[in-house]
């Protein structure tokens, strides 16, 4: 019998591995397929509590992990782009969305289980087709099939063990509600996957090893154990992010306490047995009822929950080290599509900072005034710090193996960082030209200053177009942006000829030529780098239909 038990345990572990791998594949590829939609949904969270709950439910149903959703929310709160009120609604929705996993597992009782298992093979063959969308669909189908393959393997192993009288007696002895509750809590807290423990529990119940009543108390423990992931994500975060983790815990503790009392004193197991024929479905529906009812009650008390979490996690007196990144948080790395969206926001913030320095430097050289040099230097240091931090963040993002398309996007963002860095450097050159003018008591002619203003306006228009397309992840304005970049090139040549003519006529000195010509060359190169940022988008937004012009600068 001992060998049979060992064999059953090993087979069960193998089945669990297939089940979890299937869950991961399904979640990862669904997330990649709907990455931008997930980011957009999370970005549109307002102060409507019901909308927040709906978004949390939808996102979790797609990525198949309430822990992943909650960790993302903690990251957003830590970055300061989501309030605790908004986060609480999403966390409640995430608890509802995660019940989809239990419902999927409960489908294993249907007489078409073999068909679901066959999906693994169908999905595998689809992945051999070169088209990216078909390949992604194949991985999703294969992941779905692997979930049922894992359940099938675990069920077969447990059916063998359940026939052993000693094993049945052992499980029958473990009927204390408090013990079952803490077993569910502890196992989920250790493996940090409520999907894994729920899958095992439902399979054990289907094999007759666990009664429905025992499964209900274990399920309540599982709902608290899943909070461990979010609590760990809050370590090292700011006070608000920690509060989001605590709210997740408070939500599940309240629901578990109420339902524990209900299950202890009322025949909930008999109610479920009367309503649903199969024990697998009974457990899945209890899991769903628990989260839906708890949400319906607590959704009206979001503000008190936020206040309670604020009391439990006060502001730290010691000022925390401030990250140079405002939007990209390491807690979001588990969701590459969302993390990439935050990287885009960081890049546009860096571009705005670099361009603000360009504007300041042009004002300085026009007026030959260096009184704002300190402001310029401070902003420049911030850009350099952001550059270093964002490069490290992209490396960490690559380490998560986000997929070929995401890797292409990441590689392009490294180039975008370099382009923004060059814009900052070229703006620094303009400030140095100002110093040279000041030291030689010289200034640019009135005509030259007017030309610089025209060049600045052209660069403003080019930057605005690039930012619009970058934020929308679109290249529909390609023709307009190319025309703007060409205009900057033409203005540079015209300004160079004009200045040389003024120098020959005596309007300008030879010294100012040594400043003005390099100055407008710097501005033309800034236009090139702005265009490079837009051109880089073509590698991941849409394949170019014609040969790209040779990269400048």
Buried (B, 14 or more C-beta within 10 A) or exposed (E): EEEEBEEBEEBBEBBBBBBBBBBBBBBBBBBBBBBEBBBEBBBEBEEEBEBBBBBBBBBBBBBBBBBBBBBBBBBBBBBEBBBBBBBBBBBBBBBBBBBBBBBBBBBBBEEEBEEBBBBBEBBBEBBEEEEEEEBBBBBBBBBBBBBBBBBBBBBBBBBBBBEBEEBBEEBEEEEEBEBBBBBBBBBBBEBBBBBBBBBBBBBBBBBBBBBBBBBBBBBBBBBBBBBBBBBBBBEEBBBBBBBBBBBBBBBBEBBBEBBBEBBEEEEBBEEBBEEBEBBBBBBBBBBBBBBBBBBEEBBEEBEEBBEBBBEEBEEEEEEEEEBBBBBBBBBBBBBBBBBBBBBBBBBBBBBEBBBBBBEBBBBBBBEBEBEBBEEBEEBBEBBEBBBEBBBEBBEEBBEBEBBEBBBEBBBBBBBBBBBBBBBBBBBBBBBEBBBBBBEEEBBBBEBBBEBBEEBBEBBBBBBEBBBBBBEEBEBEBBEBBBEBBEBBBEBBEBBBEBBBEBBEEEBBBEEBBBBBBBBBBBBBBBBBBBBBBBBBBBBBBEEEEEEEEEEBB
